[in-house]
Amino acid sequence: MSAIAPEETGSESIRPSPLARKAAEHAATRLAGATSTLAALVGFPTVAAPPTPNVQLPSFRRLKEYLAGLCGEWRLDFEDHGAAVVIGLGRGANRLGVLTHGDVQPADRERWRGDPFTLDAASEPGRLIGRGVEDDKASIATALHAMRTVRELGVPLRRRIELIVSMTEESDWKPFREFLQQWDPPALNVALDAKYPVVTAEKGTGGIFLTVPPGPPARARPEERRACLLSLGGGEARTRVPSEAVAVVADAEPGLAADMRAGIDPSRGVQFDLEPDGDRLTVRAHGVAAHSSTPWEGRNAITHLVALLARRDWPATPASRMVRLVNDLVGTGDCAERFGDLACTHSFMGPLTLVLTRLYPLEDGGLEACLNIRCPVGRSREQVETAARAAIETWAMRRGTAPPGCRIEMGDPYYVESAPHVPVLVDIYRHYTGQHDAGPIAVGGGTQARLLPNGVNFGPSMPGAAYTGHSDHEFVTVEQLRLNLMMQAAMLVELAAG
């Protein structure tokens, strides 16, 4: 892996350079300002609301207006390209791209201790809590203040710095792809949307969508009625381990709730509420949300509810068919352990993950399960689809039933085996963390870095720390924000200074 030439970044033997370290120290003094900027950014509830395009939503317009105002005050260039804004510093044909995004995951206010769109800096000392603080609004704030630092210090730039703020990273990538077709991106790019030290590989992401057809609830003569599953559902987003799931049972006999309570394993980390109401029983599962790229950091409410329900043989309904399908093929694991020959792993990128993130009713009365899949290099999209369909067909034959409906979407994995700025970023990370054996890593998440030339991720989350970006308790520590400020300022100097 070749490094950027010494004349472009300073001495290879002293990295970060003295100028980069000076910029980092100056950036650290801007911590209070970065926190204030972050508070303002969190206040914009930039959540997708299909079918309206993000850029037409008032919250996104206000976010852009705020960023434009800051740029005017801080003498930074501002360009609005619709699906993204580009904030620039300096001139020149050579450019450095810094990629972030301004849209965030949905936030159910009932599951947050406070308002998710008001930065909470008081309830947990040392933490800044709010939707988007880790994914990805703190990165916007720190990148802006790092750029302001470079300007205030009068650092001579060989590369123009361009902060690219995407407006559609958490939902539909199509508008951002269209933006890139009309705008020539820099040749060197660093995203701030994953983990440290440097992410050079991302799994291919997609979904397996399984549907069971509609059908009337099973009903026998009144004297022969059996408890049956009327409904089953849970989850909010395709890229999030679901923290809530609910099932409704009709014609529940008096002892059913007690029988189900006896089957709950408290060691699994999922809590259940059983709510009898006459002959109807509602069962609610409460898990722990997490990003679907790291499902082991959460507790899947849907799959654990299914496992509880699968202990009983239910009459045929769409919900009971889905219970059998999910329990047989998915279970409560994270790595396709039951899904035929779909499971695989890679020495650098790790295992394929398969996570049931949403289960919801269809308009025709059927049910659909969304399985978020993330696959490392080593298997093509065609091989993944072939293995998945074979597992489904085998399951249907074994069960003596028609196979469920199946739709598969699959993206390619991304692996940058050599990029000129990776050694520079690794050295900066080693210097400021003291982790001298750190090197490039792979993640399960898919970021828009893969859409840019030489796109790699540099933070903002630390390795080994639980990722909170898609959870109901998203936070960044004050110390991490300060460290990100310093490392990003050093990065701009090392990669862009003349």
Buried (B, 14 or more C-beta within 10 A) or exposed (E): EEBBEEEBBBEBEEBBBEBBBBBBEBBBEBBEBBBBBBBBBBBBBBBBBEEEBBBEBEBBBBBBEBBBEBBEEBEBBBBBBBBBBBBBBBEEEBBBBBBBBBBBBBBEEEBBEEBBBBBBBEEEEEBBBBBBBBBBBBBBBBBBBBBBBBBBBEBEBBBBBBBBBBBBBBBBBEBBEBBBEEBEBBBBBBBBBBBBBBBBBBBBBBBBBBBBBBBEBBBEEEEEBBBBBBBBBBBBBBBBBBBBBBBBBBBBEEEBBEEBEEEBEEEBEBBBEBEBEEBBBBBBBBBBBBBBBBBEBBBBBBBBBBBBBBEBEBBBBBBBBBBBBBBBBBBBBBBBBBBBEBBBEBEEBBBBBBBBBBBEBBEEEBBBBBBBBBBBBEBBBEBBBBBBBBBBEBBBEEEEBEBBBBEBBBBBBBBBEEBBBBBBBBBBBBBBBEBEEBEBBBBBBBBBBBBBEBBBBBBBBBBEEBBBBBBBBBBBBBEBBBBBBBBBBBBBBBBBBE
